[in-house]
Amino acid sequence: MSADLVDAFWENFFSVDMEDDARIITFRPLPENALKLFTHLSRRAREITDAKMWTLNLRWSLRVNWDIGDARFDYPDEDIEDYFPLAEKDLFFTHERWKHGIARHFRDVMESY
């Protein structure tokens, strides 16, 4: 990912729908200095990217951009980011950790979409 897009990515301006042929979805206009996005990830990007990560990111971005809520208002970014790798290993949230606190909130957000 280009360094010009990183801030917009972290602010959920766009994501990728891997179930729709890796289509890039833009939720808000990108900053003027940002590069233009393609309509889909390139074949090479699809080969080296983690589809699970994009699926989780899309769910999160939908939640944030549809004004349903954003866990970032309740928890620090560092705490939230700790749960993405755990979710990638437990996509169905079967571990006991997902029943309490921030982990439960994270699970609720991810299961909504």
C-alpha positions, 0 to 999 in steps of 0.5 A, spaced: 500 500 500 502 506 498 504 511 504 499 516 501 493 511 502 495 509 509 492 514 513 486 514 509 486 506 510 486 507 518 481 512 518 476 507 514 476 511 507 476 504 503 476 497 504 476 491 499 471 486 498 474 479 497 468 476 496 466 481 490 473 479 486 477 483 490 473 490 489 476 496 492 470 500 496 471 507 497 466 510 503 469 517 503 472 521 498 480 520 499 484 526 501 486 530 495 494 528 496 492 521 496 493 516 489 487 514 486 485 507 487 484 502 482 477 499 482 480 492 484 486 489 487 491 487 482 492 479 481 499 480 484 496 483 490 491 478 491 496 473 491 500 476 497 494 479 501 491 476 506 483 475 504 481 474 512 484 481 514 480 484 508 474 481 510 475 483 517 477 490 515 471 490 510 466 488 516 469 494 521 469 499 515 462 498 514 460 498 521 464 505 522 461 508 515 454 506 516 454 510 523 452 504 527 458 505 532 465 505 532 469 501 538 475 507 537 470 511 541 470 507 547 477 503 546 484 506 545 487 504 538 492 499 540 487 495 544 483 494 538 488 492 534 491 487 538 484 483 537 485 483 529 490 477 529 486 473 534 480 474 530 484 471 524 485 465 528 478 464 530 474 467 525 467 464 528 469 467 535 469 460 539 474 462 544 472 464 551 475 471 550 470 473 546 465 473 551 467 479 555 469 486 555 473 489 549 473 482 546 466 482 546 465 489 543 470 487 537 466 480 536 459 484 536 462 489 531 465 483 526 459 479 527 454 484 525 457 484 518 
